[in-house]
Amino acid sequence: MENRVVIYITPYTFYYKGCKVTIWGAKRFDLPTGERSYLLSLEVEWRGYRSRQFILEVSDNQDFKNKLDLEIARMKLAILTGNLSPFVKVR
């Protein structure tokens, strides 16, 4: 069974680990090695702060989950330590 990333019509918003995650766009491409990869444009919101849009390159759902976990942890750590400059206050 092949690992696949299922993409919905964007923008697609869902909640993950207490954060609101919005996928603004997705682009599938094949690497020269023959592997399939995806570029996802994302935005994360937590406790009234929203990140800027950023790009994740992922190969499957597990890779997406791992990279999203890392980005969410970075965002939460930055907000909790008072480093609010990379974020926009939404509420």
OpenMM code with the backbone's topology and positions (N, CA, C; nanometers):
from openmm import Vec3, app, unit

residues = "MET GLU ASN ARG VAL VAL ILE TYR ILE THR PRO TYR THR PHE TYR TYR LYS GLY CYS LYS VAL THR ILE TRP GLY ALA LYS ARG PHE ASP LEU PRO THR GLY GLU ARG SER TYR LEU LEU SER LEU GLU VAL GLU TRP ARG GLY TYR ARG SER ARG GLN PHE ILE LEU GLU VAL SER ASP ASN GLN ASP PHE LYS ASN LYS LEU ASP LEU GLU ILE ALA ARG MET LYS LEU ALA ILE LEU THR GLY ASN LEU SER PRO PHE VAL LYS VAL ARG".split()
positions = [
    Vec3(0.0842, -0.1179, 0.0000),
    Vec3(0.0000, 0.0000, 0.0000),
    Vec3(0.0888, 0.1243, 0.0000),
    Vec3(0.0634, 0.2131, -0.0906),
    Vec3(0.1434, 0.3342, -0.1062),
    Vec3(0.0951, 0.4419, -0.0090),
    Vec3(0.1903, 0.5168, 0.0500),
    Vec3(0.1545, 0.6306, 0.1348),
    Vec3(0.1102, 0.7450, 0.0451),
    Vec3(-0.0006, 0.8080, 0.0809),
    Vec3(-0.0532, 0.9164, -0.0003),
    Vec3(-0.0903, 1.0342, 0.0876),
    Vec3(-0.0794, 1.1524, 0.0334),
    Vec3(-0.1291, 1.2723, 0.0975),
    Vec3(-0.2612, 1.3048, 0.0314),
    Vec3(-0.3669, 1.3173, 0.1090),
    Vec3(-0.4983, 1.3512, 0.0559),
    Vec3(-0.5143, 1.5023, 0.0680),
    Vec3(-0.5392, 1.5679, -0.0428),
    Vec3(-0.5528, 1.7133, -0.0458),
    Vec3(-0.6976, 1.7493, -0.0762),
    Vec3(-0.7506, 1.8401, 0.0003),
    Vec3(-0.8855, 1.8907, -0.0195),
    Vec3(-0.8775, 2.0232, -0.0939),
    Vec3(-0.9902, 2.0718, -0.1405),
    Vec3(-0.9937, 2.2015, -0.2072),
    Vec3(-0.9525, 2.3069, -0.1056),
    Vec3(-0.8549, 2.3860, -0.1424),
    Vec3(-0.8003, 2.4841, -0.0490),
    Vec3(-0.8744, 2.6164, -0.0598),
    Vec3(-0.8799, 2.6958, 0.0431),
    Vec3(-0.8169, 2.6730, 0.1717),
    Vec3(-0.8930, 2.5675, 0.2532),
    Vec3(-0.8178, 2.4877, 0.3249),
    Vec3(-0.8732, 2.3822, 0.4088),
    Vec3(-0.8246, 2.4056, 0.5510),
    Vec3(-0.9179, 2.4175, 0.6464),
    Vec3(-0.8843, 2.4461, 0.7856),
    Vec3(-0.9221, 2.3278, 0.8726),
    Vec3(-0.8328, 2.2936, 0.9646),
    Vec3(-0.8592, 2.1875, 1.0612),
    Vec3(-0.7883, 2.2217, 1.1916),
    Vec3(-0.8261, 2.1533, 1.2988),
    Vec3(-0.7654, 2.1753, 1.4299),
    Vec3(-0.6744, 2.0585, 1.4629),
    Vec3(-0.5541, 2.0915, 1.5093),
    Vec3(-0.4548, 1.9896, 1.5411),
    Vec3(-0.3738, 2.0372, 1.6603),
    Vec3(-0.3728, 1.9591, 1.7667),
    Vec3(-0.2965, 1.9894, 1.8890),
    Vec3(-0.3292, 2.1282, 1.9437),
    Vec3(-0.4568, 2.1632, 1.9424),
    Vec3(-0.5000, 2.2908, 1.9972),
    Vec3(-0.4789, 2.4096, 1.9062),
    Vec3(-0.4308, 2.3870, 1.7863),
    Vec3(-0.4046, 2.4950, 1.6910),
    Vec3(-0.5002, 2.4850, 1.5722),
    Vec3(-0.5313, 2.6003, 1.5188),
    Vec3(-0.6079, 2.6062, 1.3944),
    Vec3(-0.5072, 2.6109, 1.2802),
    Vec3(-0.5102, 2.5119, 1.1941),
    Vec3(-0.4156, 2.5012, 1.0831),
    Vec3(-0.4924, 2.5213, 0.9523),
    Vec3(-0.4433, 2.6120, 0.8691),
    Vec3(-0.5054, 2.6368, 0.7393),
    Vec3(-0.4049, 2.6047, 0.6295),
    Vec3(-0.4460, 2.5169, 0.5383),
    Vec3(-0.3661, 2.4880, 0.4198),
    Vec3(-0.4180, 2.5792, 0.3092),
    Vec3(-0.3346, 2.6717, 0.2636),
    Vec3(-0.3744, 2.7682, 0.1615),
    Vec3(-0.3527, 2.7167, 0.0206),
    Vec3(-0.2606, 2.6252, 0.0054),
    Vec3(-0.2350, 2.5729, -0.1280),
    Vec3(-0.1460, 2.4507, -0.1213),
    Vec3(-0.1503, 2.3714, -0.2263),
    Vec3(-0.0685, 2.2505, -0.2338),
    Vec3(-0.0242, 2.2303, -0.3779),
    Vec3(0.0988, 2.1848, -0.3916),
    Vec3(0.1535, 2.1588, -0.5244),
    Vec3(0.2277, 2.0260, -0.5213),
    Vec3(0.1880, 1.9355, -0.6060),
    Vec3(0.2544, 1.8055, -0.6166),
    Vec3(0.3658, 1.8152, -0.7196),
    Vec3(0.4788, 1.7533, -0.6905),
    Vec3(0.5866, 1.7485, -0.7882),
    Vec3(0.6683, 1.6218, -0.7681),
    Vec3(0.7381, 1.5825, -0.8727),
    Vec3(0.8223, 1.4635, -0.8682),
    Vec3(0.9686, 1.5068, -0.8652),
    Vec3(1.0438, 1.4491, -0.7729),
    Vec3(1.1868, 1.4764, -0.7630),
    Vec3(1.2599, 1.4041, -0.8752),
    Vec3(1.3815, 1.4460, -0.9086),
    Vec3(1.4581, 1.3772, -1.0131),
    Vec3(1.4829, 1.2294, -0.9813),
    Vec3(1.4782, 1.1933, -0.8536),
    Vec3(1.4976, 1.0535, -0.8133),
    Vec3(1.3731, 0.9689, -0.8375),
    Vec3(1.2634, 1.0331, -0.8759),
    Vec3(1.1397, 0.9619, -0.9007),
    Vec3(1.0432, 0.9645, -0.7832),
    Vec3(1.0865, 1.0164, -0.6690),
    Vec3(0.9992, 1.0238, -0.5527),
    Vec3(0.8998, 1.1385, -0.5705),
    Vec3(0.7792, 1.1178, -0.5215),
    Vec3(0.6760, 1.2215, -0.5273),
    Vec3(0.6813, 1.3029, -0.3982),
    Vec3(0.6640, 1.4323, -0.4119),
    Vec3(0.6679, 1.5214, -0.2980),
    Vec3(0.5614, 1.6291, -0.3149),
    Vec3(0.5299, 1.6977, -0.2060),
    Vec3(0.4269, 1.8012, -0.2077),
    Vec3(0.4797, 1.9251, -0.1373),
    Vec3(0.4466, 2.0420, -0.1902),
    Vec3(0.4727, 2.1689, -0.1233),
    Vec3(0.3391, 2.2200, -0.0709),
    Vec3(0.3326, 2.2438, 0.0586),
    Vec3(0.2098, 2.2919, 0.1220),
    Vec3(0.2338, 2.4306, 0.1787),
    Vec3(0.1443, 2.5221, 0.1486),
    Vec3(0.1486, 2.6557, 0.2056),
    Vec3(0.0537, 2.6574, 0.3246),
    Vec3(0.1082, 2.6840, 0.4441),
    Vec3(0.0316, 2.6709, 0.5681),
    Vec3(0.0321, 2.7985, 0.6497),
    Vec3(-0.0634, 2.8044, 0.7417),
    Vec3(-0.0713, 2.9104, 0.8403),
    Vec3(-0.1231, 2.8461, 0.9681),
    Vec3(-0.0657, 2.8796, 1.0829),
    Vec3(-0.1048, 2.8201, 1.2108),
    Vec3(-0.1498, 2.9308, 1.3050),
    Vec3(-0.2590, 2.9062, 1.3782),
    Vec3(-0.3108, 3.0025, 1.4747),
    Vec3(-0.3229, 2.9348, 1.6106),
    Vec3(-0.2762, 3.0057, 1.7166),
    Vec3(-0.2832, 2.9507, 1.8522),
    Vec3(-0.2908, 3.0649, 1.9522),
    Vec3(-0.3847, 3.0568, 2.0452),
    Vec3(-0.4023, 3.1558, 2.1522),
    Vec3(-0.4091, 3.2989, 2.1010),
    Vec3(-0.4773, 3.3180, 1.9913),
    Vec3(-0.4953, 3.4527, 1.9389),
    Vec3(-0.3801, 3.5065, 1.8574),
    Vec3(-0.2812, 3.4245, 1.8276),
    Vec3(-0.1691, 3.4647, 1.7431),
    Vec3(-0.1659, 3.3778, 1.6188),
    Vec3(-0.1376, 3.4411, 1.5062),
    Vec3(-0.1326, 3.3704, 1.3783),
    Vec3(0.0077, 3.3825, 1.3190),
    Vec3(0.0573, 3.2710, 1.2680),
    Vec3(0.1880, 3.2734, 1.2014),
    Vec3(0.1726, 3.3332, 1.0625),
    Vec3(0.2834, 3.3697, 1.0050),
    Vec3(0.2827, 3.4049, 0.8635),
    Vec3(0.2695, 3.2761, 0.7842),
    Vec3(0.2341, 3.2883, 0.6585),
    Vec3(0.2289, 3.1681, 0.5746),
    Vec3(0.3693, 3.1144, 0.5571),
    Vec3(0.3812, 2.9825, 0.5632),
    Vec3(0.5101, 2.9194, 0.5426),
    Vec3(0.4904, 2.7941, 0.4586),
    Vec3(0.5988, 2.7441, 0.4036),
    Vec3(0.5962, 2.6291, 0.3130),
    Vec3(0.6570, 2.5077, 0.3816),
    Vec3(0.5906, 2.3935, 0.3695),
    Vec3(0.6466, 2.2656, 0.4123),
    Vec3(0.6569, 2.1747, 0.2911),
    Vec3(0.7707, 2.1106, 0.2747),
    Vec3(0.7870, 2.0084, 0.1716),
    Vec3(0.7695, 1.8738, 0.2399),
    Vec3(0.6682, 1.7977, 0.1964),
    Vec3(0.6375, 1.6698, 0.2598),
    Vec3(0.6269, 1.5612, 0.1540),
    Vec3(0.6505, 1.4372, 0.1982),
    Vec3(0.6413, 1.3255, 0.1045),
    Vec3(0.5188, 1.2378, 0.1301),
    Vec3(0.4676, 1.2381, 0.2526),
    Vec3(0.3483, 1.1583, 0.2847),
    Vec3(0.2838, 1.2138, 0.4111),
    Vec3(0.1760, 1.1497, 0.4560),
    Vec3(0.1030, 1.1978, 0.5732),
    Vec3(0.1889, 1.1975, 0.6989),
    Vec3(0.2691, 1.0951, 0.7188),
    Vec3(0.3532, 1.0869, 0.8381),
    Vec3(0.4579, 1.1978, 0.8377),
    Vec3(0.5159, 1.2239, 0.7232),
    Vec3(0.6132, 1.3324, 0.7109),
    Vec3(0.5451, 1.4663, 0.7404),
    Vec3(0.4247, 1.4862, 0.6897),
    Vec3(0.3483, 1.6082, 0.7155),
    Vec3(0.3222, 1.6238, 0.8647),
    Vec3(0.2787, 1.5172, 0.9293),
    Vec3(0.2498, 1.5217, 1.0727),
    Vec3(0.3754, 1.5571, 1.1521),
    Vec3(0.4877, 1.4943, 1.1206),
    Vec3(0.6121, 1.5212, 1.1927),
    Vec3(0.6576, 1.6661, 1.1762),
    Vec3(0.6527, 1.7175, 1.0534),
    Vec3(0.6970, 1.8547, 1.0288),
    Vec3(0.6004, 1.9567, 1.0882),
    Vec3(0.4704, 1.9256, 1.0844),
    Vec3(0.3721, 2.0155, 1.1446),
    Vec3(0.3882, 2.0175, 1.2964),
    Vec3(0.4148, 1.9014, 1.3578),
    Vec3(0.4415, 1.8964, 1.5019),
    Vec3(0.5578, 1.9884, 1.5389),
    Vec3(0.6632, 1.9847, 1.4607),
    Vec3(0.7806, 2.0677, 1.4862),
    Vec3(0.7474, 2.2162, 1.4750),
    Vec3(0.6750, 2.2550, 1.3711),
    Vec3(0.6396, 2.3963, 1.3526),
    Vec3(0.5470, 2.4451, 1.4633),
    Vec3(0.4529, 2.3616, 1.5068),
    Vec3(0.3632, 2.4001, 1.6159),
    Vec3(0.4406, 2.4159, 1.7453),
    Vec3(0.5326, 2.3247, 1.7731),
    Vec3(0.6149, 2.3350, 1.8941),
    Vec3(0.6984, 2.4630, 1.8920),
    Vec3(0.7555, 2.4967, 1.7774),
    Vec3(0.8331, 2.6208, 1.7654),
    Vec3(0.7463, 2.7430, 1.7926),
    Vec3(0.6260, 2.7421, 1.7367),
    Vec3(0.5363, 2.8559, 1.7545),
    Vec3(0.4957, 2.8699, 1.9005),
    Vec3(0.4557, 2.7602, 1.9634),
    Vec3(0.4133, 2.7656, 2.1031),
    Vec3(0.5268, 2.8117, 2.1933),
    Vec3(0.6474, 2.7615, 2.1697),
    Vec3(0.7626, 2.8015, 2.2499),
    Vec3(0.7910, 2.9506, 2.2335),
    Vec3(0.7849, 2.9994, 2.1115),
    Vec3(0.8095, 3.1418, 2.0866),
    Vec3(0.7059, 3.2280, 2.1581),
    Vec3(0.5797, 3.1919, 2.1502),
    Vec3(0.4735, 3.2706, 2.2134),
    Vec3(0.4871, 3.2663, 2.3649),
    Vec3(0.5119, 3.1483, 2.4209),
    Vec3(0.5225, 3.1354, 2.5660),
    Vec3(0.6447, 3.2073, 2.6235),
    Vec3(0.7488, 3.2244, 2.5429),
    Vec3(0.8682, 3.2961, 2.5906),
    Vec3(0.8640, 3.4445, 2.5559),
    Vec3(0.7552, 3.4895, 2.4963),
    Vec3(0.7374, 3.6323, 2.4700),
    Vec3(0.7927, 3.6811, 2.3381),
    Vec3(0.8382, 3.5937, 2.2532),
    Vec3(0.8887, 3.6332, 2.1214),
    Vec3(0.7716, 3.6416, 2.0245),
    Vec3(0.7006, 3.7538, 2.0267),
    Vec3(0.5769, 3.7673, 1.9495),
    Vec3(0.5964, 3.8356, 1.8150),
    Vec3(0.7176, 3.8798, 1.7836),
    Vec3(0.7398, 3.9572, 1.6614),
    Vec3(0.7084, 3.8803, 1.5325),
    Vec3(0.7275, 3.7457, 1.5247),
    Vec3(0.6949, 3.6785, 1.3978),
    Vec3(0.5453, 3.6545, 1.3780),
    Vec3(0.4614, 3.6932, 1.4746),
    Vec3(0.3195, 3.6570, 1.4705),
    Vec3(0.2311, 3.7811, 1.4656),
    Vec3(0.1070, 3.7595, 1.4195),
    Vec3(0.0073, 3.8652, 1.4097),
    Vec3(-0.1005, 3.8359, 1.5136),
    Vec3(-0.1372, 3.9367, 1.5919),
    Vec3(-0.2447, 3.9227, 1.6905),
    Vec3(-0.3772, 3.9242, 1.6157),
    Vec3(-0.4620, 3.8230, 1.6386),
    Vec3(-0.5876, 3.8146, 1.5649),
    Vec3(-0.7091, 3.8450, 1.6507),
    Vec3(-0.6949, 3.8431, 1.7811),
    Vec3(-0.8090, 3.8730, 1.8705),
    Vec3(-0.7689, 3.9689, 1.9783),
] * unit.nanometer
topology = app.Topology()
chain = topology.addChain("A")
for resn in residues:
    res = topology.addResidue(resn, chain)
    for name in ("N", "CA", "C"):
        topology.addAtom(name, app.Element.getBySymbol(name[0]), res)
